[in-house]
């Protein structure tokens, strides 16, 4: 997060909020499994394998689908490196709209498959730097970084602020709260709301890219 400009950080917070909204929607539909938190699904896979759970294929397929989504998002973003944010966000938007249509048609398994693929792709929207990826649908790394930075400040070492990482975590939390409230009270429209949020994110992505392009041109002029 330190290498991001303030505008890029706001975009990352927006992505995390959308991820939180969608993940809790999928979690409630899957009765305890996740569409973007693969650490949790790995734990559930281990439990099901150890206990002979009849749903062992559920976490296994979710993990595989997430990896496929990451692969697809990475390939698309690498194909259009200067428009990565926009093209990947549009891919996510398309996946959410299709998932909403599938859910409305009663095709819940198809809807959930599309959600996990979409969440995998969403994690690649800021993946231009492979050496220091930013997790946007899971917050363990962000919270570890918060703890490290707080420790450095306690012992008097010069350090960057932990606030950006806290805000990233908070964005996921706020999005998840919104998704939970929507899914519990208005389940029929939850994915349509997520699709609307993705439209706003796509508009924001285009703005961030234009701003970055202007900044690069000014630097070389």
Secondary structure by P-SEA (a helix, b strand, c coil): cccccaaaaaaaaaaaaaaaaaaaaaaaaaccccccaaaaaaaaaaaaaaacccccaaaaaaaaaaaaaaaaaaaaaaacccaaaaaaaaaaaaaaaaaaaaaaacaaaaaaaaaaaaaaaaaacccccccccccccccaaaaaaaaaaaaaaaaccccccaaaaaaaaaaaaaaaaaaaaaaacccccaaaaaaaaaaaaaaaaaaaaaaaaaaaaaaac
